[in-house]
């Protein structure tokens, strides 16, 4: 089950109910669809947890 960690605190209770009822199918993502979904994302390498990063501290 995929959980969204957006911070708003809402759960998709309908999907959770389907999971408990055994109504959700477990399937692997389509590789081409996955590539399409992440194609426009920008890589962020210099965040506070990046290797060697200072987290905004000099």
N, C-alpha and C positions, 0 to 999 in steps of 0.2 A: 504494500500500500504506500503510495506516494504522499508525503505530508508537506504542505506548504509552510515554510517558516517565515512568513511575511510580517509577523508581529502583531497582526490585528486580532488574533485570538479566536477567530471563527474556525469551525470544523465543518467539513462537508458531511453532515450527519446522514444524508441520504446515501452517500457512497459507503459510509461506515456500516450502515444498516444492510446494504447489499453485500458487503464483505462478510458480515456475520451470518447472513442467510445463504452464503455460498453461491451467490448470483454473479460474482465478478469472475471473468476469465483472466487467467494469467498468461500474458503473451509478451514475447520479446518485441522491442520496437523495430520498425522497418529501418534498416541502415540508411537508405536513401532519404527517407522522411526525417530521420534524426539529423543527417548532414544539412538538410534544408532548414530545419528548425534552428540550428546553431550558426548558420552561415553568416548572419549579420551581427553576431555578438563580437564585442571588442575584448581582447585579452587585456587584463589589468595585472601588470607584473610588479608594480612598485607600491603596493599597499602595505599596511602596518605589519602584516604577517608574512610578507615576502622574504625570501632568503636574503639576509644582509640588510633588511629594511630597518629604519630607526623608529617607525611608527609616528613620524612627525617630530621626533626629538633629534636635535643636532648633536 
